[in-house]
Amino acid sequence: MNHVQQKLFWSLCRFLDPDRERITALLRAGAGTPAVLGHLLYNRMGGIAYHMMTQTETVRYASREFRNTLRDVWLIGKAKNASYARGRALVSEILEKSGAEYALLKGAYLCDRYPPGCRTANDVDILTEGKYITKIGDALRGAGFRQGEIRNGVFHLASRREILHTKMTRGETVPYFLEVNFPYMQYLEVDLNFSLDYKNTVDIALPAFISASEKRDSCRILSAPHFLLHLCTHLYKEATTYPWVQMRRDMSLYKFCDLYLLLYEYTLQDYNLLLEEARKYALTMQCYYALEMMRSLLQLEDPMLLEFLARICPGDPEVLEWVIAPAEKKEYQYTEKDVRQRFFAQDRLALLKEVCRDAQK
């Protein structure tokens, strides 16, 4: 995309700081191209973009194909969220009866925080400790869930070997599926996580996070600072791990917008608590990475955010450039330093060069 098209893309994504005049001028100049539309849909920002245009009363300046496609995505998002809420309620009921300690993650809480149709979720993510996996798994299977994957709309049962391998290496289980045939949701998917990163490590953060979880908006979720720290940890894991770059799932913008949404209402007291919790559980690196990437992509200049980032900034000035390949035990560094240019790159793998950090010291 050219510079003008990129300006429209970012303007439509900054849904908490709308600039009506800029959006109007860009749409009138013809910036609403198929390329912009594609990037909005690819990054799951279509519903937000349509919401932005309706809120700023700029829909009429977009071409018919541009506005109608975004409108349909927004309408589908509203219908999907209604189905998702039904599925989430079903899973919450099963979990509460299981007697296990857990918390729901990501979209289970965030879908309702956004304006209707702006944030959707494909599955219900659960965080628990390893000791509760069997209890939760038994409860889900007792309700008809089975472990496997969906290929071409058809469920395929996972083998025992696949289930054990995933549990041992990824800090999560093979997804559970239940055929529900809700509107825009044939299968209800549940992902069970028992680690905060890809390493399946055991640390004090996970049990502390779960024990401090609370019932909010009809579902059990992590406390406010822990919820945000988990988002940061999850985003950091995906953005800095080679296979995710390979799948082009390392910089999905909707994940950065989740942070943007949560931080928008943060007070100085909230930031101080976040800092305390990040330091307590040694998550300052992950927190800094995720929030600085979000700030750079959306070009935010909030004084409290900038001060917070300065307080947790790690010693490594290249922290936003590192990518690791855990299986191969290799490290890579981005040759493109500008994260916005990296975001729009057709092939981000081509921007990585293999390095040895120890040799650089």
Secondary structure, DSSP 4 states (H G I P E B T S, - for coil): --HHHHHHHHHHH-TTS--HHHHHHHHHTT---HHHHHHHHHTT-HHHHHHHHHHTT-GGGS-HHHHHHHHHHHHHHHHHHHHHHHHHHHHHHHHHHHT--EEE-THHHHTTTSPTTS---SSEEEEE-GGGHHHHHHHHHHTT-EEEEEETTEEEEPPHHHHHHHHHHHSB-PPEEEEEEETTEEEEEEEEE--SSTT----SHHHHHHHT-EEETTEEE--HHHHHHHHHHHHHHHHTBHHHHHTT-SS-HHHHHHHHHHHTT--HHHHHHHHHHHHHTT-HHHHHHHHHHHHHHHT---HHHHHHHHHH--S-TTGGGEEEETTTTEEEEES---HHHHHH-S-GGGGEEEE-HHHH-
